[in-house]
Structure formats: structure tokens, C-alpha cells
Amino acid sequence: MKQLRVGTPLAVGGVVLIPVERLVTKVASHRCGRWFSAAMEAVAIIVCEPGGVRAIDVRERALPVEELIREIPGLADAIGTCRAG
């Protein structure tokens, strides 16, 4: 299972950085039993600054903010909070 979520925003100067994380979980069965693992991996950063909001992935490519808002629960609220300041 892979699920995108909003991480904890970080204010740096006049800029708010909102991490976008992916929760990756895995389950497997063997004859000896089962195992479960989970990991968080960084996907992108939302940058809220006085000039606007932009998104950058981990490869430094621009991403469409509106598309991420549709995809990620809670992102619209997090962006609204950083804009309200």
C-alpha cells in the first residue's frame, strides 16, 4: 500500500515548507510466519511564500499544486493555514 500524506509544516523565515510523504507498508507470509514493514519516504515539498505557493518533487522538478491538492487529503487546509499566516 502506498499513501500520500501531509507532513508537519516547518516555518523558515517568511517561508513555510510542507513536506509530502508517502507511507509504504508491506506484508509477507512465509512458512515460518509473517512479517510487516512500514517506511516513510519524501515525495515533494510545498513551498508557501509571500509570492505564492509552489511544489517541487525530490528530483527538483516543479509539480502542479492543484493536482496535489486533489490527491492528498489535508493539503488544501495546510496551504490555507500557511497563507493565513
Secondary structure, DSSP 4 states (H G I P E B T S, - for coil): -EEEEE---EEETTEEEEEEEEEEEEEEEETTEEEEEEEEEEEEEEEEETTEEEEEETTS-EE-HHHHHHHSTTHHHHHHHHHH-
